């Protein structure tokens, strides 16, 4: 364990807080609001087109911090390793974590490693927790969503879930689907720095766009209406979903988010987003409305102009995707 | 997943930050130093005399914060559940986490749940991360340890590791060994409030007292000398260790810690500790010395007056203990 720490984890995550080898990382904070989040990652397979469990574990936690409007500062890394897990794979995963962290300007400052018997843990499970700081004036939450807000997403849907599933099942389709796994914090930072009144942001992970919007609408006690024709979906994703019987609206993404802003701020929001590599496809997909019959109702206006209500799926469409 | 969250996790951990269901918990902090830590728990079995994986997951992270001199504030709870895990066991574990958190005055404010296939994860793995605040003047670390410091521990050794191992292996010994699993933060708070110049604290978890002291001595570039006769070990622990061939100095504890303080503060330290239920057995077990031949050397003066050097064990004496 000491050897693992000294030869792999410390040199790769190399920073003074981690090197201090204390039970906790200790760092100064200024007065304000702190955001605190965690996620465990059990994705199968560990490597997939567009990413790996390490990149995912860093991006996922950075994105959870970013969605609250916070600037990510520090991350933890807790590993559950299966006995006999290949050290070259561990090195590759840790390196991927570090590259993603460095590029986001954050440090992995403390962690933990446990080993379980062969046959448990599918090689590796990773937990990351993160802290970030917020501008006190800009706390975002579902209660801030208002009727007439526009709903914007930054990117096309469904790539992460499909990329992982295709890799796992070994389907022999010819396709160009890579996971959208990405750190959204710099795009969010651009939005926070611009004078835009963001009411709420949420990343479109488990359950995809549909589940996320239903959760937001329920919590805000409002209704959402989205236009199917406005929702970007890559052609390969669309075709494969048709063949496999999936709905791209319910597939997990790891680099997509939705935000609700006042209609008067929509143009400025899109302008800021379009300037960022992860926001080039940013587009308005719908509006928030007063709830008439049912709070939390999300209706999809199909390409044929017919409205249908979206439901929460029971069970996951694709398990072990993140 | 939604149901699990709404019917189990939210009602048990019941607090407004968690109920906000945001991607991150957001709370105010004052300027100062923040301590941040994490641990994953894979203990087997999940329930053992003196505790369970839930109590362990909260105490372990509280103790890591406390060892840095921080007052714990908020925790996360990330679950990896095996498909089919009994909901009554989940409820029991979450309730145990909440009881421990409430009694320590902290809140579990955010979390995550993943489900893996039957046969993986042994029912449940838990990760907790925690944040706490420090008095800026009182940062503790191994560099602060000085020659002539005394080494004090709060309690007898070896109970946690043995209690878990006996429960797991189903040995039919008659014994009264309960895990020492406990939240040390209130005892540490008493010490921090008293005017004691603590140089360093460390909990005696994986690898036990011996491994912990070696790590401290190596990091401090000093030598430690401890007296075997001064180290409290429960009679049942001592006898079972003899029968089973274990060394109590290397067994994991979950409610024991060592601290280094100047000799002039020893009396006051013991006085404060003896007033607390978890410090009644507090005692001086040794001294810090200048390293003569080898930095990081820890010598044990046996009951026969012979000095022997302690080594780091390769591999864990008892795996899956925390």
Interface residues (C-beta under 8 A of the other chain):
Chain A: X1 X2 X20 X21 X22 X23 X24 X25 X26 X27 X28 X29 X30 X31 X32 X33 X34 X35 X36 X37 X38 X39 X40 X41 X42 X63 X64 X65 X67 X68 X70 X74 X76 X77 X78 X79 X80 X109 X110 X111 X112 X114 X115 X116 X117 X119 X120 X121 X122 X125 X127 X129 X130 X131 X132 X134 X136 X139 X141 X142 X202 X203 X206 X215 X219 X312 X316 X319 X320 X322
Chain B: X1 X2 X20 X21 X22 X23 X24 X25 X26 X27 X28 X29 X30 X31 X32 X33 X34 X35 X36 X37 X38 X39 X40 X41 X42 X63 X64 X65 X67 X68 X70 X74 X76 X77 X78 X79 X80 X109 X110 X111 X112 X114 X115 X116 X117 X119 X120 X121 X122 X125 X127 X129 X130 X131 X132 X134 X136 X139 X141 X142 X202 X203 X206 X215 X219 X312 X316 X319 X320 X322
